[in-house]
Amino acid sequence: PLAMLTGWPYPVSIAVIGVLTLVYTYFGGIKAVVWVDALQMLLYHVGAVVAAVALQSLIPGGWGEVFSASLDAGKLAVFDFQFTLSVPYTFWAGLVGGGFLTMGSHGTDQLIVQRLLTCENLKASQKALVWSAVVVMAQFLIFLLVGLGLWVFYGGISFERSDEIFARFIVEQMPPGITGLLIAGIFAAAMSSLSSSINSLASASAYDFWAPLRGMVGDEKKILAVGKRFTLIWAALLIGGAILFIPLSTRTSAVEVALGIASVVYGGLLGAFGLGVLSVRADGRSTSVGMTAGIGAVMVIWLTIPEQIAWPWFVLIGTTITFV
């Protein structure tokens, strides 16, 4: 939306959003990330509801027509029980592949784990994790419904970048005040993901790598200072990486690209975690070899035959190879 509003090229828009996100992440740390993310979540949920109400008035026949057209086009089919590795959105890919993906993302990734560690106790973190699943399902339902409405509104035409559809609808169809609210909601979603990533990477770099290597474990003041430096470094790398991956956004969505890339490494991460919990024979060296093999195998699949093995299966494959 920033590129559409200002006419700036995508790299400039990404850099501006990245720098703005860096400011509150750098000065506020995990506390700022959590509280700002909570407000941002509320903002883009309100934006989605407002868009749904607007679509009711803009589409002749309203949501009744949306559901009727979607049903005729087969877009309301929830379950696809065919068993094939090449199709990403089947019942089995969601149940098995999605289960392993969620174990990797919510059980081992610092991006989520750091939030659970800020909870008061184990029970509170378990409660947060369960309610996270409930809220995420509701969130996906709302935005999938908005997607159906946009598909009917635009007559099913194809866009070069699917992530532009909602932004274009906001800029072209919404009155000024509502436009600002909805654009703020989209920015909130983007900044929420970025701030969490920056903070988790900086935290892991400082606590898990720098402190042990320098013998500074327990020296919170120095670790915090170094963590702020890592915050700047990782922010620059993430902004640069986003700019480099702009070509991948054509004919696909940012969510699919992000999940596909994450799934490449989650298998090795989850496999190493499984070895630490379940194996008494695995040591650091063998686990490193396993992770390298698991991530390497999935990387080869992703680069050579992605049309034969869809990304939801990557974590299962990587975990199995790592563990074996």
N, C-alpha and C positions, 0 to 999 in steps of 0.2 A: 504493500500500500504506500510506503514512503516513496518508492520509485515512481508510482503512478501520480501521486500528489505533487511531487516536486520536479519530476522529469529527470532526476538524477539517475545515472547508471546504477545497476545492481551493486557493483563493488563499493561505490560511495555510500549507498543506502545501508549496506551490511556493516560498513565501518562505523557509520554514525550510531546505529543501534548498538553495536558492540561496545563502543566507547561509553555511551550512556549507561549501559548495563554494568560495565567495569567500575564506574564511579561508586555506585552504592554497594557493589560486591566488595570492592577494595576497602572501603571505610567501615562497612558494617559487618562483614564476615558472615558466618552461617546464620546468625540471628537476623540480620537484615534480609538474607536470602529467603528464610522461612516465612517471615512476616510479610515481606513484599510479595512473595509467591502466593500467599493466602489471599491478599487483596487482589492480585492479578487474576487468580482463579475466579473469584467472585465477579470481577469485571467482565471477563470474556464469556462467562455463563449468562450474565445479564445481556450482553451483546448478542448472543445466539438466540435468546428468547425474543428480543426486540426484532431481530431479522425474521424469525418465524412469524411473528405478528404482521410484519410488513409484507411478507409473501402472501399472507391470507388476503390482503387487499389488492395486491398487484396482479395476482393470477386470477383470471376469470374462472369462477367456480371455487376459488380458494383451495383449502387443503383437501376438500372432497375430490376435486379434479386432480390434485397431485397424487393422491393415493390410487385413484382410478387408473391414471396413465401409468403410474409405476407398477401397478399390478399387471396391467396388460403387457408391459415390457419385461416382466419377470424380475423387476428390481426389488420386490418384496420377499423373494425367496430367501429364507434365513439359513437353512441347512443344505449343504451339498455333500452327500455321503459317498461320492466316488473316491476310491482310494488311489491317488496318484501323487507322486512326489513333485510333479511339474506345475501343479496349480496351487497358488499360495493360500487361497481362501476356500478351504474345504473344512468339513467338520473335524476330520482327523488331524489336519494341519493345525487347527485351532486348539484341539484338545491335547494332543501329544506335543507337537512342535511348540505351540504357544505356552504349554505348561513348562517346558524346559526353558523357553525364552524368559518367562516370568521368574523362574527360579534364579536364572542368571542375573536378571536386571534388579530384582527386589531382594535377592538373598546374598549377592556377592558384590554388586556394583557399589562403589563408594558414593555415587550420586544419590542413591536411596538409603544406603546403610548409614550415612552420616546424619540423615534426618532422624532415623530410628534411634540413634545414639543420643540425640538431644532430648528424647522423651524422659520422663521422670523415673521410670523403672521398666522392667521387662513386660509387665502386663500392659502398661500404657503404650509401649511400642507395638505389641501384638494387636492391640485395639486399633492403633493408627493404621497398621498394615491392612487389617480386614476392612476397615471403613474406606481406605483408599480404593480397594477393589470395587466397592459399592458405588462410590462417587465416580470412578472412572467409567464404569458401565453406563451410568446415567449420562455422563458427559458425552460418550461416544454415541448414545442414542439420540441426544439432542442434535449433535452436529451431523449425524447421518440423515436425520429428518430434514435439516436445513439443506443438505446436499441434494436430497430428492426434490425439494422445492426449487432450488436453483436449476436443476436439470430440466424441470418442466418450464420454468420461466424463460430459459434461453433456448427452448425447443430442442434440446439434445445436441446442440452443435458442439464441435470439438474445439478445445483450446490447446494452444501449444504447451502451456504450463497450467496444470490443473489448480495449483496453488493461487493462481491469479483470479479465479472465478469469483470467489467470495469478495475479494478486494475490489474487483471491477463493479460488482453489484452494489457495494457500499458507496463507491465514489460516484457512480452514474445514476443511482436510483434513490438514494436516501437524502432527506433534507439535511441542512448543515449541522444542526445540533445532534441528530441521531448519527450522522456520518462520523462526527468526532468521537462519540461513545463507542461505536463499532470498531473504528480504526484503533482506538486505545485498547480495545479488547484483543485485537490481533497482535498488536505490539506486546501486550501483556503475555500472551502465549509464547511468543518468540523470546522475550527477555527472561521469562521464567526458566525456560530450558537452558538458556545460555548462562545465566547466573549460577544455576545449580552445577553445571558442568565446570565452570571456572573454579568455583569454590572447592568442589570435590577433588579436582586434579591438583590444585595447589595444596590442599590438606594432605593428600596421599604423598605428594612429592616431598613435602617438608617433614612429615612425621614418619613415613615408612621408608624413605630412601636417604634424605639428607641427614636427618638426626642420627640414625644408626651409623652411617658412614663417617660422620664427624665426631662421634662419641658425645653427642649433645642430648641424648634421650633424657627427658625430665626437665630440661632447661626451657621452660615455656616461653620466656621472654625472647630468647634468641630464635626459637622455632617460629614464633609469631612473626618476627621481623623477616625471617627468610620466607615464610609463607606468603607475605605480602609481595615479595619479589617474584615468587612463583606465580602469584595471581596475575601480575603484569605479563609475564612470559606466556602463560597459558592463554590469556585473553588474546594476545597477538597471534598465537598459533591457531586458535580456533577461528578467529576472524579471517586469517589467511586461508585456512582450510575451507571455510564456507565459500570464499571467493573462488577458489580453485574448483570446487564442486558445482559451480553454477551450471556447467554444461549437462550435468546429470539430472537436472531438474526438468529437462524437456521431456514431455510426454509421460511424466510420472509425478508423484507427490513427494514433498520433503519428508513426510512421515515414512514412506516406504524406503526411501534412500537411507534415512537415518537408522531405521530398524535393520535394514540389510547390512549396513556397515557394522552396527553394534553386534549383530548375530555372528559375524565372522570371528570376533574375539571372545564373545561370551562363552562359547563352548570350552575353550581352553581355561577360562577363569573358573567356570563351574566345575570342570573336571578336576582342577587343582584343589578346589574347596572340598570336593567329594573325597579325594585322596587324603586330605588332612583329617577329615572326620572319620572315614571308614577304613583306611588302610594303616597297618602298622609297619609295613615294609617300605613304603614310599619315603624317600628322603628329598632334600632340596634339589639334588642333581637330577634324579630320575623324574621328579615332578616337572622340572624345567624342560627336560627332553620331551615329556608327554605333552606339555603345553605347546611347545614348538611344533610338534607333529600335528596336534589337533588343529591349531590355528592355521598352520601351513596347508593342511589338506583342505580345509574349508575355503581358504583363499584361492587355491587352485580351482575348486569347484565354482566359486563365484566369478572368477575371471574367464573360465573356459566353457562351462556348461550350465549357466544360470537358468536357461530355459528348460532344462531337464530336471533340475533339483531346485525348488523354490526356497527362498530365504527362511521361511518358518522352520525348516528342517535343519538349518545350519547348526544351531546350538546342540541339538541331539547328536548330530554326527560328530561335532567337535568334542563334546563331552565324552562320548564313547571312545573315540580315538585317544584322547588324553588319558583317560582312566586305564585303558588297555595297555 
